Amino acid sequence: MMKVEQAAMKVKQAASDAEIRSLAAASEGYLLIRERFLSTFRRDILGDTSHQSAIVAGNQAAHHGDAETDALLYEKGRRSDRHLYYRIYGLAPEQILNQSKYVPSPLKCVLKVHRSD
């Protein structure tokens, strides 16, 4: 019985670890967007253009696809228009989430692009 419980705990731990990695990746994009907001204020209101790279990075985070983070919106029930997700990425949200568990982090940049039909 003890081995079964240990195996179950390992499975739960792996799932928790995967969710933490996904949330960490999502929060990085959000931080870039917030940094863009502050740097845009600095540029537009204060006339200081020294933080242009933060604006560019924030624009990329806000306006480009992120298949894994977007899939989380569907998994958590925040979106229901699955046809839209499929149209953008060519796969269902659960397919992306299942695949992202096995993709090494350096290759996840591929999941951040969208289809170009």
SULZIVEN-V550432 format. One record per backbone hydrogen bond with DSSP energy under -1.0 kcal/mol. NH is the residue of the N-H (numbers start at 1). CO is the residue of the C=O. Records with the same first field share a line. If there is no record, write none. Layout:
# SULZIVEN-V550432
NH: CO, CO
This chain:
# SULZIVEN-V550432
5: 1
6: 2
7: 3
8: 4
9: 5
10: 6
11: 7
12: 8
13: 9
14: 10
15: 11
16: 12
17: 13
18: 14
19: 15
20: 16
21: 17
22: 18
23: 19
24: 20
25: 21
26: 22
27: 23
28: 24
29: 25
30: 26
31: 27
32: 28
33: 29
34: 30
35: 31
36: 32
37: 33
38: 34
39: 35
40: 36
41: 37
42: 38
43: 39
44: 40
45: 41
46: 41
48: 42
55: 51
56: 52
57: 53
58: 54
59: 55
60: 56
61: 57
62: 58
63: 59
64: 60
67: 111
70: 66
71: 67
72: 68
75: 71
76: 72
77: 74
78: 73
79: 73
82: 80
84: 81
85: 81
86: 82
87: 83
88: 84
89: 85
90: 86
96: 92
97: 93
98: 94
99: 95
100: 96
102: 99
107: 104
108: 105
110: 107
111: 108
112: 109
113: 110
115: 88
